[in-house]
């Protein structure tokens, strides 16, 4: 599946610090990449189900992972970033049926809209964008591994994963973790998030579908399990393992994916690769908060959505939209408001004015030993670069990074002679490379 065009990313002087993330499983602040700076950093981010895309909740989540990619690149890491698109699933099929549309056309159109929105927001594309449909052979091979380990069972033609096959089940969200869900809470969340804990005949209420047998009027593919289509959790586990291996650095997604999705994907992988020593699946789990509108979580089911494409079509600068997203820490829940968007517009205007090259004849501070006043950035501007880097390295603290640039802009707007044009270029490149904001 094609991705979108990569934005240009300026190269900054020096190298940024290693980014650290708050790991959902442990609650600890951990290095996001296991290897040294020259080693590749790896991330799997759960992507969209392509209907009603791209709303601000999507945009906030994928902008957060874009910050991590940028911080990794600045620290010297090559990055392998895999993202899926669940282009066949119950909600997509239900929406297509409701609207009298071919599900493939709905998936194609909304995936393209998502690409355009990500490009407008200057999100660095994943190394590979993988659709569930194109990955069905990969998913079937992964399911074969689960079957060979006795972890699957048949229920009226549907193939389920037995959670009891994984002694480590609950390592992400169960008792003793910061999430701390008991089995009753897991069962409730499973019901709310697409599971079927009350289906008669299951060995355990929390067992999940790996292969859904063909239903009349639904798409299906041949497999060793009979005609049907894959479940959601095994989709991500299989794609991640195929492209990144059974161990990788970061599993990323919205906080509503902690359970059951990421718990189950990790569980599938531990069972499928139980012959391999050491911890499996993600070293670090990163989860973004939810975005609300009018006091309620923004969601497709409620229909209370703000769309990136509609904002841009209405004349909104995508960089102002991105600044709204960066004004909130990625792990926080927050609410989209018009005053928040207005504040982002004002911030963008201030930054653009402050980074505009000085008029001819404007005095600028000189740096000792340099041939011209603005040949190299001053120590103050270099300190601002360091400040932005430090905030992003500390669990992607975008609001703290914005405050550093705000302070610099305020000084320059109050006294244009406080910065050289080299300072302005450095700040402009810093904002572009690390925050993704084109000034």
C-alpha positions as a Markdown table, in Angstrom:
| # | Residue | x | y | z |
|---|---|---|---|---|
| 1 | Unk | 0.0 | 0.0 | 0.0 |
| 2 | Unk | 1.4 | 3.4 | -1.0 |
| 3 | Unk | 2.2 | 5.9 | 1.8 |
| 4 | Unk | 2.4 | 9.7 | 1.3 |
| 5 | Unk | 5.2 | 12.1 | 0.4 |
| 6 | Unk | 7.9 | 12.7 | 3.0 |
| 7 | Unk | 8.4 | 16.3 | 4.1 |
| 8 | Unk | 11.9 | 17.6 | 3.9 |
| 9 | Unk | 13.6 | 17.6 | 7.4 |
| 10 | Unk | 16.4 | 20.1 | 8.0 |
| 11 | Unk | 19.6 | 18.8 | 9.5 |
| 12 | Unk | 20.4 | 20.4 | 12.8 |
| 13 | Unk | 23.9 | 21.0 | 14.3 |
| 14 | Unk | 25.1 | 18.3 | 16.7 |
| 15 | Unk | 22.9 | 15.5 | 17.9 |
| 16 | Unk | 19.9 | 15.3 | 20.1 |
| 17 | Unk | 19.6 | 13.2 | 23.3 |
| 18 | Unk | 18.1 | 9.7 | 23.3 |
| 19 | Unk | 14.3 | 10.1 | 23.6 |
| 20 | Unk | 12.6 | 8.4 | 26.5 |
| 21 | Unk | 9.0 | 7.3 | 26.8 |
| 22 | Unk | 6.6 | 6.5 | 29.7 |
| 23 | Unk | 6.1 | 2.8 | 29.3 |
| 24 | Unk | 2.4 | 1.9 | 29.8 |
| 25 | Unk | 3.3 | -1.6 | 31.0 |
| 26 | Unk | 5.7 | -0.6 | 33.8 |
| 27 | Unk | 4.9 | 3.1 | 34.3 |
| 28 | Unk | 8.7 | 3.8 | 34.0 |
| 29 | Unk | 10.5 | 6.3 | 31.8 |
| 30 | Unk | 12.5 | 4.2 | 29.4 |
| 31 | Unk | 14.8 | 4.7 | 26.5 |
| 32 | Unk | 12.6 | 4.4 | 23.4 |
| 33 | Unk | 15.3 | 2.7 | 21.4 |
| 34 | Unk | 17.4 | -0.2 | 22.7 |
| 35 | Unk | 20.4 | 0.2 | 20.6 |
| 36 | Unk | 23.1 | 2.9 | 20.2 |
| 37 | Unk | 22.4 | 6.0 | 18.0 |
| 38 | Unk | 23.8 | 4.3 | 14.9 |
| 39 | Unk | 21.4 | 1.3 | 15.4 |
| 40 | Unk | 17.9 | 1.3 | 13.8 |
| 41 | Unk | 15.0 | 2.2 | 16.0 |
| 42 | Unk | 11.8 | 0.4 | 15.4 |
| 43 | Unk | 8.1 | 1.2 | 16.0 |
| 44 | Unk | 4.8 | -0.3 | 15.1 |
| 45 | Unk | 1.8 | 2.1 | 15.3 |
| 46 | Unk | -1.8 | 0.9 | 14.9 |
| 47 | Unk | -3.3 | 2.8 | 12.0 |
| 48 | Unk | -6.8 | 3.7 | 10.9 |
| 49 | Unk | -9.8 | 1.7 | 10.0 |
| 50 | Unk | -10.7 | 3.7 | 6.9 |
| 51 | Unk | -14.1 | 5.2 | 7.5 |
| 52 | Unk | -14.6 | 8.7 | 9.0 |
| 53 | Unk | -10.9 | 9.5 | 8.7 |
| 54 | Unk | -9.1 | 11.7 | 9.6 |
| 55 | Unk | -10.5 | 13.2 | 12.7 |
| 56 | Unk | -8.6 | 15.2 | 15.2 |
| 57 | Unk | -8.2 | 12.2 | 17.5 |
| 58 | Unk | -6.3 | 10.4 | 14.7 |
| 59 | Unk | -4.3 | 13.4 | 13.9 |
| 60 | Unk | -3.2 | 13.9 | 17.6 |
| 61 | Unk | -2.1 | 10.3 | 17.9 |
| 62 | Unk | -0.1 | 10.2 | 14.6 |
| 63 | Unk | 1.5 | 13.6 | 15.3 |
| 64 | Unk | 2.7 | 12.2 | 18.6 |
| 65 | Unk | 4.5 | 9.3 | 16.9 |
| 66 | Unk | 5.8 | 11.7 | 14.3 |
| 67 | Unk | 7.6 | 13.6 | 17.2 |
| 68 | Unk | 9.2 | 10.3 | 18.2 |
| 69 | Unk | 10.4 | 9.6 | 14.7 |
| 70 | Unk | 11.8 | 13.2 | 14.5 |
| 71 | Unk | 13.5 | 12.9 | 17.9 |
| 72 | Unk | 15.0 | 9.5 | 16.9 |
| 73 | Unk | 16.4 | 10.9 | 13.6 |
| 74 | Unk | 17.8 | 13.9 | 15.5 |
| 75 | Unk | 19.5 | 11.5 | 17.9 |
| 76 | Unk | 21.2 | 9.7 | 15.0 |
| 77 | Unk | 18.9 | 6.6 | 14.6 |
| 78 | Unk | 17.8 | 5.2 | 11.3 |
| 79 | Unk | 14.1 | 4.5 | 11.8 |
| 80 | Unk | 12.0 | 1.6 | 10.7 |
| 81 | Unk | 8.3 | 2.6 | 11.3 |
| 82 | Unk | 5.5 | 0.2 | 10.4 |
| 83 | Unk | 1.8 | 1.3 | 10.4 |
| 84 | Unk | -1.2 | -0.8 | 9.4 |
| 85 | Unk | -4.5 | 0.1 | 7.8 |
| 86 | Unk | -7.4 | -2.2 | 8.8 |
| 87 | Unk | -9.1 | -2.0 | 5.4 |
| 88 | Unk | -11.5 | -4.9 | 6.2 |
| 89 | Unk | -13.3 | -5.1 | 9.5 |
| 90 | Unk | -16.8 | -5.1 | 10.9 |
| 91 | Unk | -17.2 | -1.3 | 11.4 |
| 92 | Unk | -16.0 | -0.7 | 7.8 |
| 93 | Unk | -18.4 | -3.2 | 6.4 |
| 94 | Unk | -21.3 | -1.9 | 8.5 |
| 95 | Unk | -20.6 | 1.7 | 7.3 |
| 96 | Unk | -20.4 | 0.6 | 3.7 |
| 97 | Unk | -23.7 | -1.4 | 4.0 |
| 98 | Unk | -25.4 | 1.5 | 5.7 |
| 99 | Unk | -24.4 | 3.9 | 2.9 |
| 100 | Unk | -25.0 | 1.4 | 0.1 |
| 101 | Unk | -21.3 | 1.6 | -1.0 |
| 102 | Unk | -18.8 | -1.0 | -1.9 |
| 103 | Unk | -16.6 | -1.6 | 1.1 |
| 104 | Unk | -13.5 | -1.5 | -1.0 |
| 105 | Unk | -14.3 | 1.9 | -2.4 |
| 106 | Unk | -15.0 | 3.3 | 1.1 |
| 107 | Unk | -11.7 | 1.9 | 2.3 |
| 108 | Unk | -9.8 | 3.3 | -0.7 |
| 109 | Unk | -11.3 | 6.7 | -0.5 |
| 110 | Unk | -10.8 | 7.2 | 3.3 |
| 111 | Unk | -7.3 | 5.8 | 3.1 |
| 112 | Unk | -6.5 | 8.4 | 0.4 |
| 113 | Unk | -8.0 | 11.1 | 2.5 |
| 114 | Unk | -5.9 | 10.0 | 5.5 |
| 115 | Unk | -2.8 | 10.2 | 3.3 |
| 116 | Unk | -3.6 | 13.7 | 2.2 |
| 117 | Unk | -4.3 | 14.8 | 5.8 |
| 118 | Unk | -1.0 | 13.4 | 7.1 |
| 119 | Unk | 0.9 | 15.1 | 4.3 |
| 120 | Unk | -0.8 | 18.4 | 5.0 |
| 121 | Unk | 0.2 | 18.0 | 8.7 |
| 122 | Unk | 3.8 | 17.2 | 7.6 |
| 123 | Unk | 3.8 | 13.9 | 9.3 |
| 124 | Unk | 6.8 | 11.8 | 8.3 |
| 125 | Unk | 5.3 | 8.7 | 6.6 |
| 126 | Unk | 6.0 | 5.2 | 7.9 |
| 127 | Unk | 8.6 | 3.0 | 6.3 |
| 128 | Unk | 5.8 | 0.8 | 5.2 |
| 129 | Unk | 2.0 | 1.3 | 5.3 |
| 130 | Unk | 0.4 | -2.1 | 5.3 |
| 131 | Unk | -3.2 | -2.9 | 4.5 |
| 132 | Unk | -4.9 | -5.8 | 6.2 |
| 133 | Unk | -6.1 | -7.2 | 2.9 |
| 134 | Unk | -2.7 | -7.3 | 1.3 |
| 135 | Unk | -1.3 | -8.8 | 4.5 |
| 136 | Unk | -3.7 | -11.8 | 4.7 |
| 137 | Unk | -1.0 | -14.3 | 3.6 |
| 138 | Unk | 1.2 | -12.9 | 6.4 |
| 139 | Unk | -1.6 | -13.1 | 8.9 |
| 140 | Unk | -2.4 | -16.7 | 7.9 |
| 141 | Unk | 1.2 | -17.8 | 8.3 |
| 142 | Unk | 1.2 | -16.2 | 11.8 |
| 143 | Unk | -2.1 | -17.9 | 12.7 |
| 144 | Unk | -0.5 | -21.2 | 11.5 |
| 145 | Unk | 2.2 | -20.8 | 14.2 |
| 146 | Unk | -0.5 | -20.3 | 16.8 |
| 147 | Unk | -2.3 | -23.4 | 15.6 |
| 148 | Unk | 0.9 | -25.4 | 15.6 |
| 149 | Unk | 1.3 | -24.5 | 19.3 |
| 150 | Unk | -2.2 | -25.7 | 20.2 |
| 151 | Unk | -3.4 | -22.1 | 21.0 |
| 152 | Unk | -6.4 | -22.1 | 18.7 |
| 153 | Unk | -9.8 | -23.8 | 18.7 |
| 154 | Unk | -12.8 | -24.0 | 16.5 |
| 155 | Unk | -16.2 | -22.7 | 17.5 |
| 156 | Unk | -18.9 | -23.2 | 14.8 |
| 157 | Unk | -16.3 | -22.5 | 12.2 |
| 158 | Unk | -14.8 | -19.5 | 13.8 |
| 159 | Unk | -11.2 | -19.8 | 15.1 |
| 160 | Unk | -10.4 | -18.5 | 18.5 |
| 161 | Unk | -7.2 | -17.8 | 20.4 |
| 162 | Unk | -7.2 | -19.4 | 23.9 |
| 163 | Unk | -5.7 | -16.7 | 26.2 |
| 164 | Unk | -4.8 | -19.5 | 28.6 |
| 165 | Unk | -2.1 | -20.6 | 26.1 |
| 166 | Unk | -0.1 | -17.5 | 27.2 |
| 167 | Unk | 1.2 | -17.6 | 30.8 |
| 168 | Unk | 2.2 | -13.9 | 30.4 |
| 169 | Unk | -1.3 | -12.7 | 29.6 |
| 170 | Unk | -1.9 | -9.4 | 31.5 |
| 171 | Unk | 1.7 | -8.2 | 31.4 |
| 172 | Unk | 0.5 | -4.9 | 29.8 |
| 173 | Unk | -2.7 | -4.2 | 31.5 |
| 174 | Unk | -3.5 | -6.8 | 34.2 |
| 175 | Unk | -3.2 | -6.7 | 38.0 |
| 176 | Unk | 0.1 | -5.3 | 39.2 |
| 177 | Unk | 0.5 | -3.1 | 36.2 |
| 178 | Unk | -0.2 | 0.7 | 36.2 |
| 179 | Unk | -3.4 | 0.0 | 34.2 |
| 180 | Unk | -4.4 | -2.7 | 36.8 |
| 181 | Unk | -7.4 | -4.3 | 35.2 |
| 182 | Unk | -9.0 | -7.3 | 36.8 |
| 183 | Unk | -10.7 | -10.0 | 34.7 |
| 184 | Unk | -14.1 | -8.4 | 35.2 |
| 185 | Unk | -12.9 | -5.1 | 33.9 |
| 186 | Unk | -11.2 | -6.8 | 31.0 |
| 187 | Unk | -14.5 | -8.6 | 30.2 |
| 188 | Unk | -16.4 | -5.3 | 30.2 |
| 189 | Unk | -13.8 | -3.5 | 28.0 |
| 190 | Unk | -13.8 | -6.5 | 25.6 |
| 191 | Unk | -17.6 | -6.1 | 25.2 |
| 192 | Unk | -17.3 | -2.3 | 24.6 |
| 193 | Unk | -14.4 | -2.6 | 22.2 |
| 194 | Unk | -15.5 | -5.1 | 19.6 |
| 195 | Unk | -15.1 | -8.4 | 21.5 |
| 196 | Unk | -17.7 | -11.1 | 22.2 |
| 197 | Unk | -17.1 | -12.2 | 25.8 |
| 198 | Unk | -20.6 | -13.5 | 26.2 |
| 199 | Unk | -20.6 | -15.8 | 23.3 |
| 200 | Unk | -21.7 | -19.3 | 24.4 |
| 201 | Unk | -19.2 | -22.1 | 23.8 |
| 202 | Unk | -16.0 | -20.1 | 24.3 |
| 203 | Unk | -13.4 | -21.6 | 26.6 |
| 204 | Unk | -12.9 | -18.3 | 28.2 |
| 205 | Unk | -14.8 | -15.0 | 27.8 |
| 206 | Unk | -11.6 | -13.2 | 26.9 |
| 207 | Unk | -10.6 | -15.5 | 24.1 |
| 208 | Unk | -10.5 | -13.6 | 20.8 |
| 209 | Unk | -11.2 | -14.3 | 17.1 |
| 210 | Unk | -8.2 | -15.1 | 15.0 |
| 211 | Unk | -10.2 | -16.2 | 11.9 |
| 212 | Unk | -13.8 | -15.3 | 11.3 |
| 213 | Unk | -15.7 | -17.8 | 9.1 |
| 214 | Unk | -17.3 | -16.6 | 6.0 |
| 215 | Unk | -20.8 | -15.0 | 6.5 |
| 216 | Unk | -23.3 | -14.3 | 3.7 |
| 217 | Unk | -22.6 | -11.0 | 1.9 |
| 218 | Unk | -19.2 | -10.5 | 3.6 |
| 219 | Unk | -15.7 | -10.7 | 1.9 |
| 220 | Unk | -13.7 | -13.8 | 2.6 |
| 221 | Unk | -10.4 | -15.4 | 1.6 |
| 222 | Unk | -9.4 | -19.0 | 1.5 |
| 223 | Unk | -7.1 | -20.4 | 4.3 |
| 224 | Unk | -6.3 | -23.6 | 6.1 |
| 225 | Unk | -9.1 | -22.6 | 8.5 |
| 226 | Unk | -11.6 | -22.4 | 5.7 |
| 227 | Unk | -13.0 | -19.3 | 3.9 |
| 228 | Unk | -13.2 | -16.2 | 6.1 |
| 229 | Unk | -11.2 | -13.2 | 7.2 |
| 230 | Unk | -8.7 | -12.4 | 10.0 |
| 231 | Unk | -9.4 | -10.9 | 13.4 |
| 232 | Unk | -8.1 | -7.5 | 14.4 |
| 233 | Unk | -5.6 | -8.4 | 17.1 |
| 234 | Unk | -3.8 | -11.0 | 15.0 |
| 235 | Unk | -3.6 | -8.6 | 12.1 |
| 236 | Unk | -1.3 | -6.2 | 14.0 |
| 237 | Unk | 0.7 | -9.0 | 15.7 |
| 238 | Unk | 1.4 | -10.6 | 12.3 |
| 239 | Unk | 2.3 | -7.5 | 10.5 |
| 240 | Unk | 4.6 | -6.3 | 13.3 |
| 241 | Unk | 6.4 | -9.6 | 13.5 |
| 242 | Unk | 6.7 | -9.9 | 9.7 |
| 243 | Unk | 8.3 | -6.4 | 9.3 |
| 244 | Unk | 10.0 | -5.8 | 12.6 |
| 245 | Unk | 10.6 | -9.3 | 14.0 |
| 246 | Unk | 9.1 | -10.6 | 17.3 |
| 247 | Unk | 11.0 | -8.1 | 19.3 |
| 248 | Unk | 11.0 | -4.3 | 18.5 |
| 249 | Unk | 11.3 | -1.0 | 20.3 |
| 250 | Unk | 7.9 | 0.7 | 20.6 |
| 251 | Unk | 4.2 | -0.3 | 20.2 |
| 252 | Unk | 2.2 | 2.9 | 19.8 |
| 253 | Unk | -1.5 | 3.7 | 19.7 |
| 254 | Unk | -4.3 | 5.4 | 21.4 |
| 255 | Unk | -5.0 | 4.7 | 25.1 |
| 256 | Unk | -8.2 | 2.9 | 24.1 |
| 257 | Unk | -6.0 | 0.2 | 22.5 |
| 258 | Unk | -4.2 | -0.8 | 25.8 |
| 259 | Unk | -6.9 | -3.5 | 26.3 |
| 260 | Unk | -7.8 | -5.6 | 24.5 |
| 261 | Unk | -5.9 | -4.8 | 21.4 |
| 262 | Unk | -2.3 | -4.4 | 22.5 |
| 263 | Unk | -2.6 | -6.9 | 25.3 |
| 264 | Unk | -3.9 | -9.5 | 22.8 |
| 265 | Unk | -1.3 | -8.7 | 20.1 |
| 266 | Unk | 1.5 | -9.1 | 22.6 |
| 267 | Unk | -0.1 | -12.3 | 23.8 |
| 268 | Unk | -0.4 | -13.7 | 20.3 |
| 269 | Unk | 3.3 | -12.9 | 19.7 |
| 270 | Unk | 4.5 | -14.5 | 22.9 |
| 271 | Unk | 2.7 | -17.8 | 22.0 |
| 272 | Unk | 3.7 | -17.7 | 18.3 |
| 273 | Unk | 7.4 | -17.3 | 19.1 |
| 274 | Unk | 7.5 | -19.1 | 22.4 |
| 275 | Unk | 10.6 | -21.0 | 21.1 |
| 276 | Unk | 12.6 | -17.8 | 21.2 |
| 277 | Unk | 14.3 | -16.8 | 24.4 |
| 278 | Unk | 13.8 | -13.5 | 26.3 |
| 279 | Unk | 10.9 | -11.0 | 26.3 |
| 280 | Unk | 8.9 | -10.7 | 23.1 |
| 281 | Unk | 6.9 | -8.1 | 21.3 |
| 282 | Unk | 7.4 | -4.4 | 22.3 |
| 283 | Unk | 10.0 | -3.2 | 24.7 |
| 284 | Unk | 8.0 | -0.1 | 25.3 |
| 285 | Unk | 4.3 | 0.7 | 25.0 |
| 286 | Unk | 3.3 | 4.3 | 24.3 |
| 287 | Unk | -0.3 | 5.4 | 24.4 |
| 288 | Unk | -1.8 | 8.7 | 23.4 |
| 289 | Unk | -4.7 | 10.3 | 25.2 |
| 290 | Unk | -8.2 | 10.8 | 23.9 |
| 291 | Unk | -9.6 | 14.0 | 22.3 |
| 292 | Unk | -13.0 | 15.3 | 23.3 |
| 293 | Unk | -15.5 | 17.7 | 21.7 |
| 294 | Unk | -18.3 | 19.4 | 23.7 |
| 295 | Unk | -17.4 | 17.4 | 26.8 |
| 296 | Unk | -17.4 | 13.9 | 25.3 |
| 297 | Unk | -14.7 | 11.7 | 23.8 |
| 298 | Unk | -14.5 | 12.3 | 20.0 |
| 299 | Unk | -15.5 | 9.0 | 18.4 |
| 300 | Unk | -16.9 | 7.6 | 15.2 |
| 301 | Unk | -19.8 | 5.9 | 17.1 |
| 302 | Unk | -20.9 | 9.3 | 18.6 |
| 303 | Unk | -20.3 | 11.2 | 15.4 |
| 304 | Unk | -18.9 | 14.2 | 17.3 |
| 305 | Unk | -15.9 | 14.5 | 15.0 |
| 306 | Unk | -13.7 | 17.4 | 13.8 |
| 307 | Unk | -12.0 | 16.5 | 10.5 |
| 308 | Unk | -8.6 | 17.7 | 9.4 |
| 309 | Unk | -9.7 | 17.8 | 5.8 |
| 310 | Unk | -12.7 | 20.0 | 6.5 |
| 311 | Unk | -10.6 | 22.4 | 8.5 |
| 312 | Unk | -8.0 | 22.7 | 5.7 |
| 313 | Unk | -10.7 | 23.0 | 3.0 |
| 314 | Unk | -12.2 | 25.8 | 5.1 |
| 315 | Unk | -9.0 | 27.8 | 4.8 |
| 316 | Unk | -7.3 | 26.7 | 8.1 |
| 317 | Unk | -3.5 | 26.6 | 7.9 |
| 318 | Unk | -2.5 | 23.0 | 8.6 |
| 319 | Unk | 0.4 | 24.3 | 10.7 |
| 320 | Unk | -2.1 | 26.0 | 13.0 |
| 321 | Unk | -3.9 | 22.7 | 13.3 |
| 322 | Unk | -0.7 | 20.9 | 14.1 |
| 323 | Unk | 0.1 | 23.5 | 16.8 |
| 324 | Unk | -3.2 | 22.8 | 18.5 |
| 325 | Unk | -2.2 | 19.2 | 18.7 |
| 326 | Unk | 1.3 | 20.0 | 20.0 |
| 327 | Unk | -0.1 | 22.2 | 22.7 |
| 328 | Unk | -1.2 | 19.1 | 24.7 |
| 329 | Unk | 1.1 | 16.4 | 26.0 |
| 330 | Unk | 0.5 | 13.3 | 24.0 |
| 331 | Unk | -0.6 | 11.2 | 27.0 |
| 332 | Unk | -3.1 | 13.7 | 28.2 |
| 333 | Unk | -6.8 | 13.7 | 27.4 |
| 334 | Unk | -8.0 | 17.1 | 26.2 |
| 335 | Unk | -10.8 | 18.9 | 24.4 |
| 336 | Unk | -10.8 | 20.5 | 21.0 |
| 337 | Unk | -12.1 | 24.1 | 21.2 |
| 338 | Unk | -12.3 | 27.1 | 18.9 |
| 339 | Unk | -10.3 | 29.3 | 21.4 |
| 340 | Unk | -7.6 | 26.6 | 21.3 |
| 341 | Unk | -7.4 | 26.9 | 17.5 |
| 342 | Unk | -7.4 | 30.7 | 17.7 |
| 343 | Unk | -4.5 | 30.6 | 20.1 |
| 344 | Unk | -2.6 | 28.3 | 17.7 |
| 345 | Unk | -3.1 | 30.8 | 14.9 |
| 346 | Unk | -1.7 | 33.6 | 17.0 |
| 347 | Unk | 1.3 | 31.4 | 18.0 |
| 348 | Unk | 2.0 | 30.6 | 14.4 |
| 349 | Unk | 1.8 | 34.2 | 13.4 |
| 350 | Unk | 4.2 | 35.3 | 16.2 |
| 351 | Unk | 6.7 | 32.6 | 15.3 |
| 352 | Unk | 6.6 | 33.5 | 11.6 |
| 353 | Unk | 7.2 | 37.2 | 12.3 |
| 354 | Unk | 10.0 | 36.4 | 14.8 |
| 355 | Unk | 11.8 | 34.2 | 12.3 |
| 356 | Unk | 11.5 | 36.6 | 9.3 |
| 357 | Unk | 15.0 | 37.8 | 8.4 |
| 358 | Unk | 15.8 | 41.2 | 9.7 |
| 359 | Unk | 15.5 | 44.3 | 7.5 |
| 360 | Unk | 18.7 | 45.6 | 5.9 |
| 361 | Unk | 20.5 | 47.8 | 8.3 |
| 362 | Unk | 18.9 | 46.3 | 11.5 |
| 363 | Unk | 21.7 | 46.0 | 14.1 |
| 364 | Unk | 22.4 | 42.5 | 15.3 |
| 365 | Unk | 24.6 | 41.2 | 18.1 |
| 366 | Unk | 28.1 | 40.2 | 17.0 |
| 367 | Unk | 29.7 | 36.9 | 18.0 |
| 368 | Unk | 33.4 | 37.2 | 19.0 |
| 369 | Unk | 35.8 | 35.9 | 16.4 |
| 370 | Unk | 33.2 | 35.7 | 13.6 |
| 371 | Unk | 33.6 | 37.6 | 10.3 |
| 372 | Unk | 30.0 | 38.9 | 10.2 |
| 373 | Unk | 27.4 | 39.6 | 12.9 |
| 374 | Unk | 25.1 | 36.7 | 11.8 |
| 375 | Unk | 27.5 | 34.1 | 10.3 |
| 376 | Unk | 26.7 | 31.7 | 13.1 |
| 377 | Unk | 24.0 | 31.4 | 15.7 |
| 378 | Unk | 24.6 | 33.0 | 19.1 |
| 379 | Unk | 24.9 | 30.9 | 22.2 |
| 380 | Unk | 21.4 | 31.9 | 23.2 |
| 381 | Unk | 19.9 | 30.4 | 20.0 |
| 382 | Unk | 21.9 | 27.3 | 20.5 |
| 383 | Unk | 20.5 | 27.0 | 24.0 |
| 384 | Unk | 17.0 | 27.2 | 22.6 |
| 385 | Unk | 17.8 | 24.3 | 20.3 |
| 386 | Unk | 19.1 | 22.4 | 23.3 |
| 387 | Unk | 15.9 | 23.2 | 25.2 |
| 388 | Unk | 13.6 | 22.0 | 22.5 |
| 389 | Unk | 15.6 | 18.8 | 22.2 |
| 390 | Unk | 15.6 | 18.2 | 26.0 |
| 391 | Unk | 11.8 | 18.6 | 26.2 |
| 392 | Unk | 11.1 | 16.2 | 23.3 |
| 393 | Unk | 13.6 | 13.6 | 24.7 |
| 394 | Unk | 11.6 | 13.7 | 28.0 |
| 395 | Unk | 8.6 | 11.7 | 27.0 |
| 396 | Unk | 7.8 | 13.9 | 24.0 |
| 397 | Unk | 7.0 | 17.0 | 26.0 |
| 398 | Unk | 5.8 | 19.1 | 23.1 |
| 399 | Unk | 4.1 | 21.8 | 25.3 |
| 400 | Unk | 7.5 | 22.4 | 27.0 |
| 401 | Unk | 9.2 | 22.6 | 23.6 |
| 402 | Unk | 6.6 | 25.1 | 22.4 |
| 403 | Unk | 7.3 | 27.3 | 25.5 |
| 404 | Unk | 11.0 | 27.4 | 24.6 |
| 405 | Unk | 10.2 | 28.8 | 21.2 |
| 406 | Unk | 7.5 | 31.1 | 22.6 |
| 407 | Unk | 10.1 | 32.6 | 25.0 |
| 408 | Unk | 12.6 | 33.1 | 22.1 |
| 409 | Unk | 9.9 | 34.7 | 19.9 |
| 410 | Unk | 8.8 | 37.1 | 22.7 |
| 411 | Unk | 12.4 | 38.3 | 23.1 |
| 412 | Unk | 12.8 | 38.9 | 19.4 |
| 413 | Unk | 9.5 | 40.6 | 18.9 |
| 414 | Unk | 10.2 | 42.9 | 21.8 |
| 415 | Unk | 13.7 | 43.7 | 20.5 |
| 416 | Unk | 14.5 | 42.5 | 16.9 |
| 417 | Unk | 18.2 | 43.2 | 17.5 |
| 418 | Unk | 18.2 | 40.5 | 20.1 |
| 419 | Unk | 18.7 | 37.8 | 17.4 |
| 420 | Unk | 20.8 | 37.5 | 14.3 |
| 421 | Unk | 19.5 | 36.1 | 11.1 |
| 422 | Unk | 21.6 | 33.0 | 11.8 |
| 423 | Unk | 19.6 | 32.7 | 15.0 |
| 424 | Unk | 16.4 | 33.0 | 13.1 |
| 425 | Unk | 17.4 | 30.3 | 10.7 |
| 426 | Unk | 18.4 | 28.0 | 13.5 |
| 427 | Unk | 15.1 | 28.5 | 15.3 |
| 428 | Unk | 13.2 | 28.1 | 12.0 |
| 429 | Unk | 15.1 | 24.8 | 11.3 |
| 430 | Unk | 14.6 | 23.6 | 14.8 |
| 431 | Unk | 10.8 | 24.1 | 14.7 |
| 432 | Unk | 10.7 | 22.4 | 11.3 |
| 433 | Unk | 13.0 | 19.4 | 12.1 |
| 434 | Unk | 11.8 | 18.6 | 15.6 |
| 435 | Unk | 8.2 | 19.9 | 15.8 |
| 436 | Unk | 7.2 | 19.5 | 12.1 |
| 437 | Unk | 6.1 | 23.2 | 11.8 |
| 438 | Unk | 7.0 | 24.9 | 8.5 |
| 439 | Unk | 7.4 | 28.6 | 9.1 |
